[in-house]
């Protein structure tokens, strides 16, 4: 073989080696490699292939596969506004499996060689928020903080809750509440609460009865998604459907209140509710009262903010009854909530209601609830 032919052979082999080395890198270009700066540029380059340039989702004949039932339309404010930035971030980082959605959604932020950096994912989420053109009328899903035991949230929601309390001291008793929350549009919420009361009699026997029934109308008055402030106003009427001897109030009552949710740094939050309640009929049988309920809490997320949520919080509840020989009460309620399902639409909360004044006449209570966010999926969906 001539020297010239040998040189040509080595040049060709070297060229093939370089091409083989560069090819995988060329196929794994990141948003930074493509010099994409804005959230819109990153979305159009990495997401629009499936989600369409307008955020409504590509049709099946373009996708080449049947889209999953949970395929999002980001222009639908009713759906997109309910999701928190944390939820979206987890799905973009780890793919659809992060929240038990379709495996078709790929992972863009794996631990090694991520296609998108944390900052680029934040830019994409910011751009996704612009598809809801009615924003900021719709409160962000970030306002849907863990449910307190007593303080009313300002966020309108779709939930089914079973709330329970058990007397730990004093008269043995158990109360059960079935709460149905239904969101109507951007800022309106309806709630129906059915109660059941069970008390242990001096004879040792237990008696139970249907308790009072409440209907509540709540509406957001002020929505500021950028500052994390949500102010709501509510009205509630409670009908005396329960037996007064078994925990019922005995009179129909009307309640009106204001409620504030303020988001704070590092996943902390503050809730405040203030209102009053009066009897509609037979006012002499049940005095009017004013109350203040305050809550402060913090949420922790597993797996570098991508996993299940665990929240701890405390409530302080003050009630002042008006009329002769009426006393005021003050309760302290430490509590915790954990997301049970992978999609985080099933949640368990538990706490203790501790009387701080007039403790001789009132019982310490164990309080707990099971919450199902019905909008995010069925009861048997989203577990794994």
C-alpha positions in Angstrom: 0.0 0.0 0.0 1.4 3.4 -1.0 2.1 6.1 1.6 -0.4 8.4 0.0 -3.2 5.8 0.2 -2.4 5.0 3.8 -2.7 8.7 4.8 -6.1 8.9 3.0 -7.3 5.8 5.0 -6.3 7.3 8.3 -7.9 10.7 7.5 -11.2 8.9 6.7 -11.1 6.8 9.9 -10.4 9.9 12.0 -13.3 11.7 10.3 -15.6 8.9 11.1 -14.4 8.8 14.7 -15.1 12.6 15.1 -18.5 12.3 13.5 -19.5 9.4 15.8 -18.3 11.4 18.8 -20.3 14.6 17.8 -23.5 12.9 16.7 -24.9 12.0 20.2 -24.2 15.5 21.4 -25.9 17.1 18.4 -29.0 15.0 19.1 -29.1 16.1 22.8 -29.0 19.8 22.3 -30.5 21.7 25.2 -32.3 25.0 25.2 -29.1 26.7 26.2 -27.3 25.2 23.2 -30.0 26.6 20.9 -29.7 30.0 22.6 -33.3 30.2 23.6 -33.9 33.0 26.1 -37.6 33.5 26.7 -40.2 31.2 28.0 -42.1 31.5 24.6 -38.9 30.5 22.7 -38.3 27.5 24.9 -42.0 26.4 24.7 -42.1 26.6 20.9 -38.8 24.7 20.5 -39.4 21.9 23.1 -43.1 21.7 23.9 -45.2 22.9 20.9 -44.7 19.6 19.0 -47.3 18.0 21.3 -49.0 21.0 23.0 -49.3 23.1 19.8 -48.0 26.6 19.4 -51.3 28.0 20.8 -51.2 25.7 23.9 -54.5 23.9 23.0 -52.8 20.6 22.1 -52.0 19.1 18.7 -54.8 17.0 17.0 -54.3 13.3 16.9 -53.4 13.2 13.2 -50.5 15.5 13.9 -49.4 13.8 17.1 -49.4 10.4 15.5 -50.8 8.8 18.6 -54.0 9.0 20.6 -53.6 11.8 23.3 -54.3 10.8 26.9 -57.6 11.8 28.6 -55.7 14.2 30.8 -54.1 16.0 27.8 -54.1 19.7 28.9 -55.5 22.7 27.1 -53.6 25.6 28.6 -56.1 28.2 27.2 -58.8 26.6 29.4 -58.6 28.8 32.5 -60.8 26.5 34.5 -58.2 23.8 34.2 -54.8 25.5 34.0 -55.4 28.1 36.7 -56.1 25.4 39.3 -52.7 23.9 39.0 -49.9 25.3 41.1 -46.4 26.1 39.8 -45.1 23.3 42.0 -47.3 20.7 40.3 -46.3 21.9 36.8 -42.6 22.0 37.7 -42.7 18.4 38.9 -44.3 17.2 35.7 -41.9 19.1 33.5 -38.9 17.9 35.5 -39.8 14.3 35.9 -42.4 13.6 33.2 -46.1 12.6 33.5 -45.3 9.8 35.9 -44.3 12.4 38.6 -48.1 13.0 39.2 -49.4 9.6 37.9 -50.3 11.1 34.5 -49.5 9.6 31.1 -46.0 8.3 30.5 -46.1 10.0 27.1 -45.1 13.3 28.8 -41.3 13.1 28.9 -38.9 14.3 31.5 -37.1 17.5 30.7 -35.1 17.9 33.8 -33.4 14.6 34.8 -30.6 14.7 37.3 -28.0 14.1 34.5 -27.9 16.1 31.3 -31.2 17.9 31.7 -32.8 19.2 28.5 -34.0 22.3 30.5 -32.5 23.9 33.5 -34.5 24.9 36.6 -34.5 28.5 35.4 -35.6 27.6 31.9 -38.5 25.5 33.4 -39.6 28.5 35.4 -39.6 30.6 32.2 -41.8 28.0 30.5 -44.3 27.9 33.4 -44.4 31.7 33.3 -45.2 31.5 29.6 -47.9 28.8 30.1 -49.7 31.1 32.5 -50.2 33.6 29.6 -52.4 31.2 27.7 -55.3 31.9 30.1 -56.3 35.3 28.8 -58.8 35.9 31.6 -55.9 35.9 34.2 -55.7 37.4 36.8 -59.4 37.0 37.2 -58.8 33.3 38.0 -56.9 32.8 41.3 -53.7 30.7 40.8 -53.6 27.2 42.1 -50.8 28.3 44.4 -53.6 29.7 46.7 -55.0 26.2 47.2 -53.0 25.7 50.4 -53.6 22.8 52.8 -57.1 22.8 54.2 -57.3 24.2 57.8 -59.4 22.5 60.4 -61.5 25.5 61.1 -60.4 28.6 59.1 -62.1 29.1 55.8 -59.9 29.3 52.8 -60.4 32.1 50.2 -59.7 29.8 47.3 -62.8 28.4 45.4 -62.4 24.7 45.0 -64.0 21.4 44.1 -63.6 19.0 47.0 -65.3 16.3 48.9 -64.3 16.2 52.6 -65.2 14.0 55.5 -64.3 15.9 58.6 -64.5 14.4 62.1 -64.0 15.3 65.7 -63.7 13.1 68.8 -63.9 14.4 72.4 -60.8 13.4 74.3 -61.9 14.9 77.6 -65.3 15.6 79.2 -68.5 14.0 77.7 -67.7 11.3 75.2 -68.8 12.4 71.8 -68.1 12.0 68.1 -69.1 14.4 65.3 -69.0 13.6 61.6 -69.2 16.2 58.7 -69.6 15.5 55.0 -68.6 18.7 53.1 -69.2 19.1 49.4 -67.4 22.0 47.8 -68.4 23.1 44.2 -66.6 25.7 42.2 -68.7 27.9 39.8 -66.5 29.8 37.4 -63.5 31.8 38.3 -64.3 33.2 41.8 -67.5 31.6 43.1 -67.8 28.7 45.4 -70.8 26.8 46.9 -70.5 24.5 49.9 -73.0 22.1 51.6 -72.3 20.6 54.9 -74.1 17.7 56.5 -73.5 16.8 60.1 -74.0 13.8 62.3 -73.6 13.8 66.1 -73.1 11.0 68.5 -73.0 11.4 72.3 -72.6 8.9 75.1 -75.4 9.1 77.7 -75.0 8.8 81.5 -76.4 5.3 81.2 -73.5 4.3 79.0 -75.5 4.0 75.8 -74.6 5.9 72.7 -77.2 8.0 70.8 -76.8 9.5 67.4 -78.7 11.9 65.2 -78.5 13.9 62.0 -77.0 17.3 62.9 -77.5 20.8 61.5 -77.2 21.4 57.8 -75.3 24.4 56.3 -75.3 26.1 52.9 -72.5 28.5 52.1 -71.9 30.9 49.2 -68.3 32.3 48.9 -66.8 34.7 46.3 -63.4 36.1 45.7 -63.2 39.9 46.1 -59.6 40.6 45.4 -57.2 38.4 43.4 -53.5 39.4 43.1 -51.6 36.4 41.7 -48.3 38.3 41.6 -48.3 39.4 45.3 -49.9 36.1 46.5 -53.0 37.8 48.0 -56.5 36.5 47.8 -59.5 38.0 49.7 -62.8 36.3 49.8 -66.3 37.1 51.2 -68.8 34.5 52.3 -72.3 33.9 53.6 -73.6 30.8 55.3 -77.0 29.8 56.7 -77.3 26.8 59.0 -80.6 25.1 59.4 -81.6 23.5 62.7 -82.1 20.0 61.4 -80.3 18.4 64.4 -81.5 17.5 67.8 -80.3 20.1 70.4 -79.9 17.4 73.0 -77.4 15.6 70.6 -75.3 18.4 69.5 -77.7 20.4 67.3 -77.9 24.2 67.7 -81.7 24.3 68.0 -82.1 27.5 66.0 -81.4 28.6 62.4 -78.4 30.8 62.1 -76.9 33.2 59.6 -73.1 33.8 59.2 -71.1 36.4 57.2 -67.3 36.6 57.0 -64.2 37.8 55.2 -61.3 35.5 54.6 -57.7 36.2 53.5 -55.0 33.9 52.1 -51.5 35.4 51.8 -48.7 33.4 50.3 -45.3 33.9 51.9 -41.7 32.9 50.8 -40.4 29.3 51.1 -43.9 27.7 50.9 -45.3 29.4 54.0 -48.7 30.8 54.1 -51.0 32.9 56.3 -54.8 32.6 56.5 -57.2 34.9 58.4 -61.0 34.7 58.7 -63.1 37.1 60.6 -66.9 37.2 60.8 -70.1 37.0 62.9 -73.1 34.8 63.4 -76.6 35.6 64.5 -79.9 33.6 65.0 -82.5 34.3 62.4 -85.4 33.3 64.7 -85.7 33.0 68.4 -82.6 35.1 69.0 -82.9 34.9 72.8 -82.2 31.1 72.5 -78.8 31.6 70.9 -76.7 34.7 71.4 -74.9 36.4 68.5 -71.1 35.9 68.3 -68.1 37.3 66.6 -65.0 35.2 65.8 -61.5 35.4 64.5 -59.6 32.4 63.0 -55.9 32.7 62.2 -53.6 30.1 60.6 -49.9 30.0 59.8 -48.3 27.0 58.1 -45.5 25.7 56.0 -45.3 22.9 53.3 -42.4 20.6 52.8 -41.9 18.7 49.6 -40.0 15.4 49.2 -37.5 14.5 46.4 -36.2 18.0 45.8 -39.6 19.6 45.7 -41.0 17.1 43.2 -42.5 14.5 45.6 -45.3 14.3 48.1 -46.2 17.2 50.3 -46.2 17.3 54.1 -47.5 20.5 55.8 -47.5 21.6 59.4 -49.6 24.5 60.7 -51.3 26.1 63.7 -54.6 27.8 64.2 -55.8 30.2 66.8 -59.5 30.5 67.2 -61.2 33.3 69.3 -65.0 33.5 69.8 -66.9 36.2 71.6 -70.5 35.6 72.4 -72.7 38.6 73.2 -75.3 38.7 75.9 -75.5 38.4 79.7 -73.3 35.8 81.4 -71.6 35.0 78.1 -67.9 34.2 78.0 -65.3 34.2 75.2 -63.3 31.2 74.2 -59.8 30.7 72.8 -58.6 27.5 71.2 -55.2 26.4 69.8 -55.1 23.8 67.1 -51.7 22.3 66.0 -52.2 20.1 62.9 -50.5 18.4 59.9 -51.5 17.3 56.5 -50.0 14.8 54.1 -50.7 14.1 50.5 -51.7 10.4 50.2 -52.0 9.9 46.5 -49.2 10.5 44.0 -51.3 13.0 42.2 -51.8 14.7 45.5 -55.6 15.0 45.1 -56.1 12.7 48.2 -55.0 14.3 51.4 -55.2 13.4 55.1 -55.2 16.0 57.9 -55.0 15.5 61.6 -54.8 17.9 64.6 -55.8 18.5 68.2 -58.2 21.3 69.3 -56.9 22.5 72.7 -59.1 24.9 74.7 -56.9 27.8 76.1 -59.6 29.5 78.3 -62.7 28.1 80.1 -61.1 24.7 79.8 -63.3 23.2 82.6 -66.5 23.4 80.5 -65.1 22.4 77.2 -63.5 19.3 75.7 -60.2 18.7 74.1 -60.8 17.2 70.7 -59.0 15.1 68.1 -59.9 16.5 64.7 -59.1 14.8 61.4 -60.3 14.8 57.8 -60.0 13.0 54.5 -60.0 15.3 51.4 -60.6 14.4 47.8 -59.9 17.1 45.2 -62.5 15.8 42.7 -61.3 18.1 39.8 -57.8 16.4 39.7 -59.1 12.9 39.2 -61.3 10.1 40.3 -61.0 8.3 43.6 -59.1 5.3 42.1 -56.9 7.5 39.8 -53.5 9.0 40.5 -52.3 6.6 43.1 -49.2 5.2 41.3 
